[in-house]
C-alpha cells in the first residue's frame, strides 16, 4: 500500500514555521496540523503564538483549541489525534502539513514506537506527584539513582539536574517496561522507516538574529495582553499548562516576589534557551533539510520546488 504523504515543518520558535505552513498549504491544497504541546489549550492564545484567523488566510488548522486549560496532554494523545487528522485530510485528497516545535510529539507521530497506554489524569498526576515529592525530600541525585537502577542507559544520557526529564524517564519505564531511549530498533534518522512518506523541512536563521526576533516577539506579546493571559494561567493552579514558557515566568510577579521587568526578561531568556534546545534536538535526532527564509527569502522558491517534486514521486 502506498504511504500517505505528510509534510512536516520544524524549527525553533520565532523562525517562521506558521507563515511557511500557510503558504505551502495554499500552494499545495493542504491543511495544517499543529505540532505544538500548548496550542491545544483554549484561551492560551498570545503566549503560545497561536495562529490568528487573519493569519490563517482560510487554511484549515487542526489540534488547536481542543483541550481545556486544566486538562493534561501527552505525546501519546497527540500521536493518536494527529494520525486521525492525517487520515481525514488525506482521504479528502489534501496534503497534511505538520507545523510545530515540540520534538518528541513530531517524532512519536513519524515513527511507530511505543509510548505506552494513556493513564487517567488522576493516575498520571499521582505518579508525577510521587516522584516530585521524592526529589524534594531526597534530592536530585537520589532521584537520578532511582532511574539509574531502573534504566541505566537512560540515566547515562540525562543529567541529574534535568529533574523533569529524569522523572519522565522513570514514568516511561514504569508504564511501559521499556526505556525511554528504546525505540524498538527503529533508526529515528531514517525517514524510510516511517509509516508515512515524509518530507521534513527545517527552518533556522543566524543565532543572534533569531534571538533578536524572539525578544521582539515577547515585546509584541506584552502589547497584545500576555500579562493578563499569564494571570489567568496562574489562577488555574497546578495544571500542565502552567509549565509553558511565557506564563510561569510571571508567577513571581503575581506573588509580589519579583518586578515585572525582570519577569519579562526571564520570558525572553527562557525563550532563547528553548529555541537553542529545539535546534539541538532536531539536528541531533532527525534528518532535516534546513532552510533560512528570514535572511534568504529565495529559499522559499527552493522549498516550493522541492515540495512539488516530492508530491510527484
C-alpha positions as CSV (number, residue, x, y, z in Angstrom):
1,X,0.0,0.0,0.0
2,X,1.3,3.4,-0.9
3,X,2.2,5.5,2.1
4,X,0.3,8.7,2.8
5,X,2.4,11.8,2.2
6,X,3.0,14.1,5.2
7,X,4.9,17.4,5.0
8,X,6.5,18.4,8.3
9,X,7.9,21.8,9.2
10,X,10.1,22.1,12.3
11,X,12.5,24.5,13.9
12,X,12.9,26.9,16.8
13,X,10.3,29.4,18.0
14,X,10.0,32.7,16.1
15,X,11.6,31.4,12.9
16,X,8.6,31.5,10.6
17,X,7.0,28.0,10.7
18,X,3.4,29.2,10.9
19,X,3.8,31.6,7.9
20,X,5.6,28.9,5.8
21,X,3.0,26.2,6.6
22,X,0.2,28.5,5.5
23,X,2.0,29.5,2.3
24,X,2.6,25.8,1.4
25,X,-1.0,24.8,2.4
26,X,-2.3,27.4,-0.1
27,X,0.1,26.3,-2.8
28,X,-0.5,22.6,-2.5
29,X,-4.1,22.2,-1.2
30,X,-3.0,21.4,2.3
31,X,-4.3,21.6,5.8
32,X,-2.2,22.3,8.9
33,X,-1.9,20.1,12.0
34,X,-0.3,21.9,15.0
35,X,2.6,20.0,16.5
36,X,2.7,22.3,19.5
37,X,2.1,21.0,23.0
38,X,0.4,24.2,24.2
39,X,-1.7,25.4,21.3
40,X,-4.2,22.6,22.1
41,X,-5.4,24.7,25.0
42,X,-8.3,27.0,24.7
43,X,-7.8,30.6,25.9
44,X,-4.0,30.3,25.7
45,X,-3.6,32.3,22.6
46,X,-0.9,35.0,23.0
47,X,1.7,33.1,24.9
48,X,1.6,30.1,22.5
49,X,1.8,32.3,19.4
50,X,-1.4,30.7,18.2
51,X,-2.3,31.4,14.6
52,X,-5.0,34.0,14.2
53,X,-7.9,33.8,11.9
54,X,-6.4,36.6,9.8
55,X,-3.0,34.9,9.6
56,X,-4.6,31.5,8.7
57,X,-5.9,33.1,5.4
58,X,-8.7,30.5,5.2
59,X,-6.4,27.5,5.7
60,X,-7.9,24.8,8.0
61,X,-5.9,24.2,11.2
62,X,-6.2,21.1,13.4
63,X,-5.3,20.3,17.1
64,X,-5.7,24.0,18.2
65,X,-8.2,24.9,20.9
66,X,-9.2,21.2,21.5
67,X,-8.4,20.9,25.3
68,X,-9.5,22.8,28.3
69,X,-6.6,24.7,30.1
70,X,-7.0,22.4,33.1
71,X,-6.6,19.2,31.0
72,X,-3.4,17.2,30.6
73,X,-1.9,16.4,27.2
74,X,0.7,13.9,26.2
75,X,2.7,12.7,23.2
76,X,0.5,9.6,23.2
77,X,-2.6,11.6,22.8
78,X,-1.1,13.9,20.2
79,X,0.0,10.8,18.2
80,X,-3.5,9.3,18.2
81,X,-5.3,12.5,17.3
82,X,-2.7,13.6,14.7
83,X,-2.9,10.2,13.0
84,X,-6.7,10.6,12.7
85,X,-6.2,14.1,11.2
86,X,-3.8,12.8,8.7
87,X,-6.2,10.1,7.6
88,X,-9.1,12.6,7.3
89,X,-7.1,15.2,5.4
90,X,-5.5,12.5,3.0
91,X,-9.0,11.0,2.4
92,X,-10.2,14.4,1.2
93,X,-7.3,14.5,-1.3
94,X,-5.4,17.2,0.6
95,X,-1.9,17.4,1.9
96,X,-1.4,17.1,5.7
97,X,1.2,19.6,6.9
98,X,2.5,19.3,10.5
99,X,3.9,22.5,11.9
100,X,5.4,22.7,15.3
101,X,8.5,22.7,17.6
102,X,7.7,20.0,20.1
103,X,10.2,17.4,19.0
104,X,9.0,14.4,20.9
105,X,5.5,14.9,19.5
106,X,6.7,15.1,16.0
107,X,9.0,12.1,16.4
108,X,6.3,10.0,18.1
109,X,4.0,10.7,15.1
110,X,6.5,9.9,12.4
111,X,7.8,6.7,13.8
112,X,5.8,3.8,15.2
113,X,7.4,3.3,18.6
114,X,5.7,2.5,21.9
115,X,4.7,5.5,24.0
116,X,2.7,3.4,26.5
117,X,-1.0,3.4,27.0
118,X,-2.6,6.6,28.4
119,X,-3.3,6.8,32.1
120,X,-6.2,8.6,33.7
121,X,-5.4,12.2,34.7
122,X,-5.6,11.2,38.3
123,X,-3.2,8.3,38.0
124,X,-0.7,10.3,35.9
125,X,-0.9,13.2,38.4
126,X,-0.4,10.8,41.4
127,X,2.6,9.2,39.7
128,X,4.2,12.6,38.9
129,X,3.5,14.0,42.4
130,X,5.1,11.0,44.0
131,X,8.4,11.4,42.2
132,X,8.4,15.2,42.5
133,X,7.9,14.8,46.3
134,X,10.7,12.2,46.3
135,X,13.0,14.7,44.6
136,X,12.2,17.5,47.0
137,X,12.7,15.3,50.1
138,X,15.7,13.2,49.0
139,X,17.3,15.4,46.3
140,X,18.0,15.2,42.6
141,X,20.9,12.8,42.9
142,X,18.8,10.3,44.8
143,X,16.1,10.6,42.1
144,X,18.7,10.1,39.4
145,X,19.9,7.0,41.2
146,X,16.4,5.5,41.0
147,X,16.5,6.0,37.3
148,X,20.0,4.6,37.1
149,X,18.8,1.4,38.8
150,X,15.7,1.1,36.6
151,X,17.2,2.2,33.3
152,X,21.0,2.7,33.2
153,X,21.1,3.7,29.6
154,X,18.6,6.5,30.0
155,X,20.3,7.7,33.2
156,X,23.6,8.0,31.4
157,X,22.0,10.2,28.8
158,X,20.1,12.5,31.2
159,X,21.9,14.9,33.6
160,X,20.7,14.7,37.2
161,X,19.8,18.4,37.2
162,X,17.2,17.8,34.5
163,X,14.7,16.7,37.0
164,X,11.7,16.8,34.7
165,X,13.4,14.6,32.1
166,X,14.6,12.1,34.8
167,X,11.0,11.8,36.2
168,X,9.7,11.4,32.7
169,X,12.2,8.5,32.0
170,X,11.1,6.8,35.3
171,X,7.5,7.2,34.3
172,X,8.0,5.6,30.9
173,X,9.8,2.7,32.4
174,X,7.1,2.2,35.0
175,X,4.3,2.5,32.4
176,X,5.7,0.5,29.5
177,X,8.5,-1.6,31.0
178,X,10.8,-0.3,28.3
179,X,13.4,2.5,28.2
180,X,12.6,6.0,27.1
181,X,15.5,5.5,24.7
182,X,14.2,2.2,23.4
183,X,12.6,2.8,20.1
184,X,12.2,-0.9,19.2
185,X,15.2,-0.9,16.8
186,X,13.9,2.0,14.7
187,X,16.5,4.3,13.3
188,X,14.9,7.7,14.0
189,X,17.1,9.4,11.4
190,X,15.8,7.1,8.6
191,X,12.6,8.5,7.3
192,X,12.0,5.5,5.2
193,X,11.1,3.6,8.4
194,X,8.2,5.9,9.0
195,X,4.7,4.6,8.2
196,X,4.3,7.9,6.2
197,X,6.0,9.3,3.1
198,X,7.6,12.2,4.9
199,X,9.2,15.4,3.7
200,X,10.9,17.1,6.6
201,X,11.7,20.8,6.3
202,X,13.6,22.7,9.0
203,X,13.8,26.5,9.4
204,X,16.7,28.2,11.1
205,X,18.5,31.5,10.8
206,X,21.5,33.3,12.3
207,X,21.5,32.7,16.1
208,X,21.8,36.4,17.0
209,X,19.1,37.4,14.6
210,X,16.9,34.6,15.9
211,X,17.4,35.8,19.5
212,X,16.5,39.4,18.4
213,X,13.3,38.1,16.8
214,X,12.4,36.3,20.0
215,X,12.9,39.4,22.1
216,X,10.8,41.5,19.7
217,X,8.1,38.9,19.7
218,X,7.9,38.9,23.5
219,X,7.5,42.7,23.5
220,X,4.7,42.3,20.9
221,X,3.0,39.7,23.1
222,X,3.2,42.1,26.0
223,X,1.4,44.7,24.0
224,X,-1.2,42.2,22.9
225,X,-2.1,41.3,26.6
226,X,0.3,38.5,27.6
227,X,0.3,39.6,31.2
228,X,-3.5,39.2,31.5
229,X,-3.3,35.8,29.9
230,X,-0.5,34.7,32.2
231,X,-2.5,35.8,35.2
232,X,-5.4,33.6,34.0
233,X,-3.0,30.7,33.8
234,X,-1.7,31.5,37.3
235,X,-5.2,31.3,38.6
236,X,-5.6,27.7,37.3
237,X,-3.3,26.3,40.0
238,X,-1.1,23.3,39.5
239,X,-2.0,22.2,35.9
240,X,0.2,21.1,33.0
241,X,-0.5,24.4,31.1
242,X,1.3,26.4,33.8
243,X,4.6,25.0,32.7
244,X,4.6,26.8,29.4
245,X,7.3,29.4,28.7
246,X,5.7,32.8,28.7
247,X,3.4,32.0,31.7
248,X,5.3,30.6,34.6
249,X,7.9,33.4,34.5
250,X,5.2,35.9,35.6
251,X,4.2,33.9,38.7
252,X,6.7,35.5,41.0
253,X,5.3,38.9,39.9
254,X,1.8,37.9,40.8
255,X,3.0,36.7,44.2
256,X,4.8,40.0,44.7
257,X,8.3,38.5,44.7
258,X,9.7,40.0,41.5
259,X,9.4,43.1,39.4
260,X,7.5,42.9,36.1
261,X,10.6,44.0,34.1
262,X,12.7,41.1,35.5
263,X,9.9,38.7,34.7
264,X,9.7,39.9,31.1
265,X,13.5,39.4,30.8
266,X,13.1,35.9,32.1
267,X,10.5,35.1,29.4
268,X,13.0,36.3,26.7
269,X,15.8,34.4,28.3
270,X,13.9,31.2,28.6
271,X,12.5,31.5,25.1
272,X,16.0,31.9,23.7
273,X,17.2,28.9,25.6
274,X,14.3,26.9,24.4
275,X,15.0,27.8,20.8
276,X,18.6,26.6,21.2
277,X,17.3,23.3,22.7
278,X,14.8,22.9,19.8
279,X,17.6,23.3,17.2
280,X,19.9,20.9,19.0
281,X,17.1,18.3,19.3
282,X,16.1,18.3,15.7
283,X,19.7,18.4,14.4
284,X,20.8,15.5,16.6
285,X,17.8,13.3,16.3
286,X,16.2,13.7,12.9
287,X,17.2,14.0,9.3
288,X,16.0,17.5,8.3
289,X,16.6,19.7,5.2
290,X,17.4,23.2,6.6
291,X,16.4,26.5,5.1
292,X,16.7,30.1,6.1
293,X,13.7,32.1,4.9
294,X,14.5,35.0,7.1
295,X,17.8,36.0,5.7
296,X,17.5,34.2,2.4
297,X,13.9,34.7,1.1
298,X,14.9,33.0,-2.1
299,X,14.8,29.7,-0.1
300,X,11.0,29.9,-0.3
301,X,11.2,29.1,-4.0
302,X,13.6,26.3,-3.3
303,X,11.2,24.8,-0.7
304,X,8.2,25.1,-3.0
305,X,10.0,23.4,-5.8
306,X,11.2,20.5,-3.6
307,X,7.7,20.0,-2.3
308,X,6.3,20.0,-5.8
309,X,8.9,17.4,-6.9
310,X,8.2,15.2,-3.9
311,X,4.5,15.3,-4.5
312,X,5.1,13.9,-8.0
313,X,7.1,11.0,-6.7
